[in-house]
């Protein structure tokens, strides 16, 4: 509170009282001044000018202006965390605006701020009750933007009570509303919040898709990227795709360092520790917890300390350092008790342990007395113990054999992965050798037709070789990143076919999804044929660049590739080359992907290719 008071006093203007404004223009001027001061964090002065504007609106009996002023004051108090004042002025704003039927942005701003205060107080039923009412009001006003905002705020209440199904439903509803509205500035934030809900509900594939949508937003900032990459890494950790998780953790760490956000850095360190523990890199996990402790102490952020001590205990246990593992576990339990006020419960636990120990001593004493009185019973117990020991020995031996077999299987799996990478490397090298041989042959060919045929063949070989190169260079040995691979492929095609006197430009919309090898190769060959055809045959006016547009998006149970260039009609070329090698390759590859290849405009090079992934083709079979 002292810091807030100093802030207010530093930026307070202490304006002299003026004569009350008597027109709408003067009231609007005061509100504009208040809004500007609020954007500069001078909330005390901002509230003062809002009050002057409200007095002006009251003098001229304008409830619309007065309601907007009350909404502005509620927003200012919300910025400094004064929930009681927020609730008061938000309700006054809604009462004024609703009485004259003005359910616009100022009304719904007050409503969502009011719901936010309920959320801070942990009072969830009023949020849900009022949120449903405000949503119906926004729907009646056909205000899709505020319908989305209310849905998002309402979802926070369901998220707080761990009702993730309703949280996901509401956030998907907000996404659908914003997609159909003109203002899409909030869409990236809602996609990120949707990814968090999916992760909490262990729907990791859906979380990944939501993160990719957020990353494709043109309005995203470095701060947005930092959090989105972190949520994406959490999803891949949930799917046990550790290499992908580590890649996005590194991206999130880089973005977080740029914006100097200690809270997100602690979240990232937590994910790193989970990754290191799951991959048995226990020393790195302990180092990461050391960094987390130092960062928490520097910024006085203590909420995550119990979780870090728990993960540190797991790391020490993995190193067979049970002493330090026990110490870390006790510190974590102590912090948890301190945070939840369970010292009395701990005392009861200690007393219960003492009681159990005394009870065990009485039982042992009783059994000893029984053994002295009955020798036969002692012999029977001894026999049972011998049998039990033999059973434990046999069980231990079986457990040892299973562990040994498991280590062999893991070793074989690692060996297979290494061999697969080596195979991809050698296939790529062999294709490079074939490409080099064709290149040598090109030097001695003088027939232009033969030269073009050899160049086309060389390009097809290189497009396949590029796939194998990406496979052995990345952690994925059976999948390639569609966006990265196609971007590299298209640039290599430009180098081969582009005329030095004419520029070429790509217009791309390709998602960063992982594509299986049985789909990537035929799709790359089809794209190679289409791009080479555009470079060879597109008739472009002198001085204009060749523009090639490529878009890939998901449709029902399949994917669709839209292709086109800005060349003049090429129907005569297509007719003459109806049985060409390129067209034959396109047809064969389309059939291999269980798809369809259609020329949408017979007078232009505009095509549509539908294709199915390997999993989709298997389901249809």
C-alpha positions in Angstrom: 0.0 0.0 0.0 2.9 2.4 0.7 4.3 1.7 -2.8 0.9 2.5 -4.3 0.6 5.7 -2.3 4.0 6.9 -3.5 3.0 6.1 -7.1 -0.2 8.1 -6.7 1.6 11.1 -5.1 4.4 11.0 -7.8 2.0 11.4 -10.7 -0.9 13.3 -9.1 -1.5 16.6 -10.8 -3.5 18.3 -7.9 -5.6 20.2 -10.4 -7.4 23.3 -9.3 -11.2 23.1 -9.1 -12.8 24.4 -12.2 -16.4 25.4 -12.8 -18.5 22.3 -13.6 -18.5 21.5 -17.3 -21.9 22.1 -19.0 -21.6 20.2 -22.3 -20.8 16.7 -23.7 -17.6 17.8 -25.3 -16.1 19.0 -22.0 -17.1 15.7 -20.3 -15.5 13.6 -23.1 -12.4 15.8 -22.8 -12.2 15.0 -19.1 -12.7 11.2 -19.7 -9.9 11.3 -22.4 -7.6 12.9 -19.9 -8.4 10.3 -17.3 -7.8 7.5 -19.7 -4.4 8.9 -20.7 -3.4 9.2 -17.1 -4.5 5.6 -16.4 -2.3 4.4 -19.3 0.6 6.2 -17.6 -0.2 4.3 -14.3 -1.2 7.6 -12.6 -4.4 6.1 -11.2 -5.0 8.7 -8.5 -5.2 11.5 -11.0 -7.0 9.3 -13.5 -9.8 8.7 -10.9 -10.0 12.4 -10.1 -10.6 13.3 -13.8 -13.2 10.5 -14.1 -15.0 12.0 -11.1 -15.0 15.5 -12.8 -16.4 13.9 -16.0 -19.1 12.1 -14.0 -20.2 15.3 -12.4 -20.4 16.9 -15.8 -22.5 14.0 -17.1 -24.8 14.3 -14.0 -25.3 18.0 -14.6 -26.4 17.4 -18.2 -28.4 14.3 -17.1 -26.5 12.0 -19.5 -26.6 8.5 -18.0 -24.6 7.0 -20.9 -21.6 9.2 -20.2 -21.9 8.8 -16.4 -22.0 5.0 -16.8 -18.8 5.1 -18.9 -17.1 7.2 -16.3 -18.1 4.7 -13.5 -16.7 1.9 -15.7 -13.4 3.8 -16.1 -13.1 4.3 -12.3 -13.7 0.6 -11.7 -11.0 -0.2 -14.2 -8.5 2.1 -12.4 -9.3 0.6 -9.0 -8.9 -2.9 -10.6 -5.3 -1.9 -11.7 -4.3 -1.3 -8.0 -6.2 -4.3 -6.7 -8.9 -2.5 -4.7 -11.7 -5.0 -5.1 -14.2 -3.3 -2.8 -14.1 -0.1 -4.8 -14.1 -2.0 -8.1 -17.3 -3.9 -7.1 -19.0 -0.6 -6.0 -18.3 1.4 -9.2 -18.7 -1.5 -11.6 -22.3 -2.0 -10.2 -23.0 1.7 -10.6 -21.8 1.7 -14.2 -23.9 -1.4 -15.1 -27.0 0.1 -13.4 -26.8 3.4 -15.3 -26.1 1.8 -18.7 -28.6 -0.9 -18.3 -31.4 1.6 -17.3 -31.1 3.2 -20.7 -30.4 0.0 -22.7 -26.8 0.9 -23.5 -25.2 -2.6 -23.3 -21.9 -1.8 -25.0 -18.2 -2.1 -24.3 -18.3 0.1 -21.1 -21.1 -2.1 -19.6 -19.3 -5.4 -20.3 -15.9 -3.9 -19.2 -17.5 -3.3 -15.8 -19.1 -6.7 -15.8 -15.9 -8.6 -16.5 -13.9 -6.5 -14.0 -16.6 -7.4 -11.4 -16.2 -11.1 -12.2 -12.4 -10.7 -11.9 -12.8 -9.4 -8.4 -15.0 -12.4 -7.4 -12.2 -14.6 -8.9 -9.5 -12.9 -6.8 -11.6 -13.5 -3.7 -12.2 -17.2 -4.5 -15.9 -16.6 -4.6 -16.8 -18.8 -7.7 -20.6 -19.3 -7.6 -21.3 -15.5 -8.2 -18.9 -15.6 -11.2 -20.7 -18.5 -12.8 -24.2 -17.0 -12.1 -23.4 -13.5 -13.3 -21.2 -14.7 -16.1 -24.1 -16.7 -17.7 -26.3 -13.6 -17.3 -23.8 -11.3 -19.0 -23.2 -13.8 -21.8 -27.0 -13.9 -22.6 -27.0 -10.0 -22.6 -24.0 -9.8 -25.0 -25.7 -12.5 -27.2 -28.9 -10.5 -27.2 -26.9 -7.4 -28.3 -25.2 -9.5 -31.0 -21.8 -8.4 -29.5 -19.5 -11.3 -30.4 -16.4 -9.6 -28.9 -17.9 -9.2 -25.5 -19.5 -12.7 -25.7 -16.0 -14.0 -26.1 -14.6 -11.9 -23.2 -17.3 -13.0 -20.8 -16.8 -16.7 -21.9 -13.1 -16.4 -21.2 -13.6 -14.8 -17.7 -16.3 -17.4 -16.9 -13.9 -20.2 -17.9 -11.4 -18.9 -15.3 -13.9 -19.8 -12.5 -14.3 -23.3 -13.8 -10.6 -23.7 -14.2 -10.1 -22.6 -10.6 -12.4 -25.3 -9.4 -10.7 -27.9 -11.7 -13.7 -28.4 -14.0 -11.5 -28.6 -17.1 -14.3 -30.0 -19.3 -16.4 -26.8 -18.9 -13.2 -24.6 -19.1 -12.3 -26.2 -22.5 -15.9 -25.8 -23.7 -16.1 -22.1 -22.8 -12.7 -21.3 -24.3 -13.5 -23.1 -27.5 -16.7 -21.1 -27.6 -14.7 -17.9 -27.3 -12.4 -19.0 -30.1 -15.4 -19.7 -32.4 -16.9 -16.3 -31.6 -13.7 -14.3 -32.2 -13.1 -16.2 -35.5 -16.3 -14.7 -36.8 -15.7 -11.2 -35.5 -13.6 -8.3 -36.9 -11.5 -7.9 -33.8 -9.2 -10.9 -33.4 -6.7 -9.3 -31.1 -7.7 -11.6 -28.1 -7.6 -14.8 -30.2 -4.0 -15.6 -29.4 -4.5 -15.2 -25.7 -7.5 -17.5 -25.7 -5.7 -20.1 -27.7 -2.9 -20.0 -25.1 -5.4 -20.3 -22.2 -7.1 -23.2 -24.1 -3.7 -25.0 -24.3 -3.3 -24.7 -20.5 -6.7 -26.3 -19.9 -6.0 -29.1 -22.4 -2.7 -29.8 -20.6 -4.4 -29.9 -17.2 -7.0 -32.3 -18.7 -4.2 -34.5 -20.2 -5.4 -33.8 -23.8 -1.9 -33.1 -25.0 -2.5 -33.4 -28.7 -5.2 -30.8 -28.5 -2.9 -28.6 -26.4 -0.3 -28.7 -29.2 -2.8 -27.7 -31.8 -4.0 -24.8 -29.7 -0.4 -23.6 -29.2 0.3 -23.7 -32.9 -2.8 -21.6 -33.5 -1.5 -19.0 -30.9 2.0 -18.9 -32.6 0.4 -18.2 -36.0 -1.2 -15.0 -34.7 0.3 -11.8 -36.3 -0.3 -9.8 -33.1 1.8 -12.1 -30.8 4.7 -10.6 -28.8 7.9 -12.0 -27.3 6.0 -12.4 -24.0 3.3 -14.4 -25.7 5.9 -16.6 -27.4 7.6 -17.3 -24.0 4.5 -18.6 -22.4 3.2 -20.5 -25.5 6.5 -22.3 -26.1 6.4 -23.3 -22.4 2.9 -24.8 -22.7 3.9 -26.5 -25.9 6.9 -28.1 -24.1 4.6 -29.3 -21.3 2.3 -31.0 -23.9 5.2 -32.8 -25.5 6.5 -33.9 -22.1 3.0 -35.3 -21.4 3.3 -37.2 -24.7 6.8 -38.3 -23.7 8.3 -36.7 -26.8 11.3 -35.4 -24.9 13.3 -34.2 -27.8 10.4 -31.9 -29.1 9.8 -30.8 -25.5 13.5 -29.8 -25.0 13.4 -27.9 -28.3 10.4 -25.7 -27.2 11.8 -25.3 -23.7 14.9 -23.8 -25.2 12.8 -21.4 -27.3 10.7 -20.4 -24.2 13.8 -19.8 -22.2 15.3 -17.6 -24.9 12.1 -15.5 -25.1 11.8 -15.3 -21.3 15.3 -14.0 -20.9 14.4 -11.2 -23.4 11.5 -10.0 -21.4 13.1 -10.7 -17.9 10.1 -12.6 -16.5 11.2 -14.5 -13.3 7.8 -16.3 -12.8 7.8 -17.8 -16.2 11.6 -18.7 -15.9 10.7 -20.7 -12.7 8.0 -22.5 -14.7 10.5 -23.3 -17.4 13.1 -24.5 -14.9 10.3 -26.8 -13.4 9.7 -28.3 -16.9 13.5 -28.7 -17.4 13.7 -30.7 -14.1 10.8 -32.9 -15.2 12.6 -33.5 -18.5 15.9 -34.4 -16.9 14.3 -36.7 -14.3 12.3 -38.5 -17.0 15.5 -39.0 -19.2 17.6 -40.1 -16.1 19.8 -37.0 -16.3 19.7 -36.6 -12.5 22.8 -34.4 -12.1 21.4 -31.9 -14.6 18.1 -32.0 -12.7 19.8 -31.1 -9.4 21.7 -28.2 -11.2 18.4 -26.9 -12.5 16.8 -26.9 -9.0 19.9 -25.0 -7.7 19.1 -22.3 -10.4 15.4 -22.3 -9.3 16.3 -21.8 -5.6 18.6 -18.9 -6.5 16.0 -17.2 -8.7 13.2 -17.7 -6.1 15.4 -16.1 -3.4 16.4 -13.2 -5.6 12.8 -12.3 -6.5 11.1 -13.6 -3.2 8.9 -16.0 -5.1 8.3 -18.9 -2.7 5.2 -20.6 -4.1 7.0 -23.2 -6.2 9.7 -24.1 -3.6 7.9 -27.3 -2.3 7.6 -28.6 -5.8 11.3 -28.0 -6.6 12.3 -29.8 -3.4 10.1 -32.8 -4.3 11.7 -33.0 -7.8 15.2 -32.6 -6.2 14.4 -35.6 -3.9 13.5 -37.6 -7.0 16.8 -36.7 -8.7 18.8 -37.7 -5.6 16.9 -41.0 -5.4 17.8 -41.7 -9.1 21.4 -41.2 -8.1 21.0 -43.7 -5.2 21.9 -40.8 -2.8 19.1 -41.7 -0.4 20.4 -39.5 2.4 20.0 -36.3 0.4 16.8 -37.6 -1.1 15.3 -37.9 2.4 16.5 -34.5 3.4 14.9 -32.9 0.3 11.7 -34.8 0.9 11.5 -33.5 4.5 12.1 -29.9 3.4 9.4 -30.2 0.8 6.9 -31.6 3.4 8.0 -28.8 5.9 7.3 -26.1 3.3 3.9 -27.6 2.4 2.9 -27.7 6.1 4.1 -24.1 6.6 2.1 -22.9 3.6 -1.1 -24.8 4.7 -0.9 -24.3 8.4 -0.6 -28.0 9.4 1.8 -27.8 12.4 -0.9 -29.3 14.7 -1.5 -32.1 12.3 2.2 -32.9 12.2 2.2 -33.1 16.1 -0.7 -35.6 15.8 1.2 -37.6 13.2 4.2 -37.8 15.5 2.1 -39.0 18.4 0.5 -41.6 16.2 3.9 -42.9 15.2 4.9 -43.2 18.9 1.7 -45.1 19.6 2.3 -47.5 16.7 5.8 -48.1 17.9 4.7 -48.9 21.4 2.0 -51.2 20.1 4.5 -53.1 18.0 6.7 -53.5 21.1 3.8 -55.0 23.0 3.1 -57.3 20.1 6.7 -58.5 19.9 6.7 -59.1 23.7 3.5 -61.1 23.5 4.8 -63.2 20.6 8.1 -63.9 22.5 6.1 -65.2 25.5 4.0 -67.4 23.3 7.1 -68.8 21.6 8.6 -69.7 25.0 5.4 -71.5 26.0 4.8 -73.4 22.7 7.9 -74.8 21.0 5.8 -76.3 18.2 4.4 -72.9 17.3 7.9 -71.6 17.2 8.9 -74.3 14.8 5.9 -73.6 12.6 6.7 -69.9 12.5 10.3 -70.8 11.6 9.1 -73.0 8.8 6.8 -70.2 7.5 9.7 -67.8 7.6 12.0 -70.1 5.7 9.3 -70.6 3.0 8.8 -66.8 2.9 12.5 -66.2 2.5 12.7 -68.7 -0.3 9.7 -67.0 -2.0 11.4 -63.6 -1.6 14.6 -64.9 -3.0 12.8 -66.4 -6.0 10.8 -63.2 -6.5 14.0 -61.1 -6.2 15.7 -63.3 -8.8 12.7 -62.9 -11.2 12.8 -59.2 -10.6 16.5 -59.0 -11.4 15.9 -61.0 -14.6 13.1 -58.7 -15.7 15.2 -55.6 -15.1 18.1 -57.1 -17.0 15.7 -58.0 -19.9 14.3 -54.4 -19.8 17.9 -53.0 -20.1 18.5 -55.2 -23.1 15.3 -54.0 -24.8 16.2 -50.4 -24.1 19.7 -50.9 -25.5 18.3 -52.6 -28.6 15.8 -49.7 -29.1 18.6 -47.2 -28.8 20.6 -49.2 -31.3 17.7 -49.4 -33.7 17.3 -45.6 -33.5 21.0 -45.1 -34.2 20.8 -47.5 -37.1 17.7 -45.7 -38.5 19.6 -42.4 -38.4 22.6 -44.0 -40.1 20.4 -45.5 -42.8 18.8 -42.1 -43.5 22.3 -40.6 -43.6 23.6 -43.2 -46.1 20.5 -43.0 -48.2 20.9 -39.2 -48.4 24.6 -39.6 -49.3 23.8 -42.2 -52.0 21.1 -39.9 -53.5 23.7 -37.1 -53.5 26.1 -39.4 -55.4 23.4 -40.1 -58.0 22.6 -36.3 -58.2 26.4 -35.6 -58.7 26.6 -38.3 -61.5 23.7 -36.6 -63.3 25.4 -33.3 -62.8 28.5 -34.7 -64.6 26.3 -36.0 -67.4 24.7 -32.6 -67.8 28.1 -31.1 -68.8 28.3 -33.4 -71.9 24.6 -33.0 -73.0 23.9 -30.4 -75.7 20.3 -31.3 -76.5 18.1 -28.9 -74.5 15.3 -31.4 -74.1 17.6 -34.0 -72.7 19.2 -31.4 -70.5 15.8 -30.4 -69.1 14.9 -34.1 -68.4 18.1 -34.6 -66.5 17.6 -31.4 -64.5 14.0 -32.5 -63.6 15.3 -36.0 -62.6 18.0 -34.5 -60.5 15.6 -32.2 -58.7 13.3 -35.1 -57.8 16.2 -37.0 -56.4 17.3 -33.9 -54.4 13.8 -33.4 -52.9 13.8 -37.0 -51.6 17.3 -36.6 -50.3 16.3 -33.5 -48.4 13.8 -35.5 -46.4 16.4 -38.1 -45.4 18.8 -35.2 -44.5 16.2 -33.7 -42.1 15.4 -37.1 -40.6 19.0 -37.8 -39.5 19.7 -34.2 -38.4 16.7 -34.0 -36.0 15.5 -36.2 -33.1 12.5 -37.5 -35.2 13.5 -40.4 -37.4 10.1 -41.2 -38.9 8.6 -37.7 -39.2 9.5 -34.3 -40.7 8.3 -30.8 -39.8 6.1 -29.9 -42.8 6.7 -26.1 -42.6 10.5 -26.3 -42.2 11.0 -29.0 -44.9 8.8 -27.3 -47.5 10.4 -24.0 -46.9 13.9 -25.5 -47.5 12.6 -27.5 -50.5 11.0 -24.4 -52.2 14.2 -22.4 -51.8 16.3 -25.1 -53.4 13.8 -25.3 -56.3 14.1 -21.5 -56.8 17.9 -21.9 -57.1 17.5 -24.5 -59.8 14.7 -23.0 -61.9 14.6 -19.2 -61.4 15.6 -17.1 -64.4 18.3 -14.6 -63.4 16.4 -11.9 -65.2 13.1 -12.5 -63.4 12.4 -12.6 -59.7 10.3 -15.2 -58.0 8.2 -14.9 -54.8 6.4 -17.5 -52.7 3.2 -16.9 -50.8 3.1 -19.6 -48.2 0.6 -20.8 -45.6 2.0 -24.1 -44.3 1.4 -25.4 -40.8 4.3 -26.7 -38.6 2.9 -30.2 -38.3 4.9 -33.5 -38.2 4.4 -35.5 -41.4 5.0 -39.2 -41.7 7.6 -40.4 -44.2 5.1 -42.3 -46.4 3.2 -39.0 -47.0 6.1 -36.6 -47.0 8.0 -38.1 -50.0 5.0 -38.3 -52.5 3.8 -34.9 -51.4 7.3 -33.4 -52.0 7.4 -35.0 -55.5 4.0 -33.5 -56.4 5.1 -30.1 -55.2 8.4 -30.4 -57.1 6.5 -31.1 -60.3 4.1 -28.2 -59.8 6.8 -25.6 -58.9 9.1 -26.7 -61.8 6.1 -26.4 -64.2 5.4 -22.9 -63.0 9.0 -21.8 -63.4 9.2 -23.3 -66.9 5.8 -22.5 -68.4 4.2 -19.5 -66.5 3.9 -16.6 -68.8 4.7 -13.5 -66.9 4.7 -9.9 -68.2 8.2 -8.5 -68.4 9.3 -6.9 -65.2 6.8 -8.7 -63.0 7.9 -11.4 -60.6 6.6 -15.0 -60.7 4.2 -15.4 -57.7 3.6 -18.9 -56.5 1.0 -19.4 -53.7 0.9 -22.6 -51.6 -1.5 -23.3 -48.8 -2.0 -26.5 -46.8 -4.9 -26.9 -44.3 -6.8 -29.7 -42.6 -10.3 -30.7 -43.8 -12.6 -33.5 -42.7 -10.4 -36.7 -42.2 -7.8 -35.4 -44.7 -5.6 -32.4 -45.7 -5.9 -30.1 -48.7 -3.1 -28.4 -50.7 -4.1 -25.3 -52.8 -1.6 -24.3 -55.4 -1.5 -21.5 -58.0 0.7 -19.0 -59.8 0.1 -15.7 -61.5 1.0 -16.9 -65.0 -1.2 -16.5 -68.1 -3.3 -19.5 -69.3 -1.4 -22.7 -69.6 -4.2 -25.1 -70.8 -2.4 -25.6 -74.1 0.7 -26.8 -72.3 -1.2 -29.2 -70.1 -3.1 -30.7 -73.0 0.2 -31.4 -74.9 1.9 -32.9 -71.9 -1.1 -35.0 -70.9 1.0 -38.2 -70.7 4.3 -36.5 -69.6 6.5 -38.0 -66.9 5.7 -35.1 -64.5 1.9 -35.6 -64.8 2.4 -39.4 -64.4 4.4 -38.8 -61.2 1.7 -36.5 -59.9 -1.1 -39.1 -60.6 0.9 -42.0 -59.0 1.9 -40.0 -55.9 -1.7 -38.7 -55.5 -3.0 -42.3 -55.7 -0.3 -43.4 -53.2 -1.7 -40.8 -50.7 -5.3 -41.9 -51.3 -6.1 -38.4 -52.6 -7.4 -36.4 -55.6 -5.7 -34.0 -57.9 -7.9 -31.4 -59.7 -7.1 -28.4 -61.9 -9.7 -25.9 -60.7 -9.4 -23.5 -63.6 -8.6 -25.0 -67.0 -7.2 -21.7 -68.2 -4.8 -21.2 -65.2 -2.3 -23.2 -63.2 -4.6 -23.5 -60.2 -4.7 -26.9 -58.6 -6.3 -28.6 -55.5 -4.7 -31.7 -54.1 -6.5 -33.6 -51.2 -4.3 -36.2 -49.5 -4.5 -38.3 -46.3 -1.8 -39.1 -43.7 -0.7 -42.6 -43.1 -2.9 -43.0 -40.0 -5.9 -41.7 -41.9 -5.3 -44.1 -44.8 -5.0 -47.1 -42.4 -8.4 -46.1 -40.8 -10.1 -46.1 -44.2 -8.6 -49.5 -45.0 
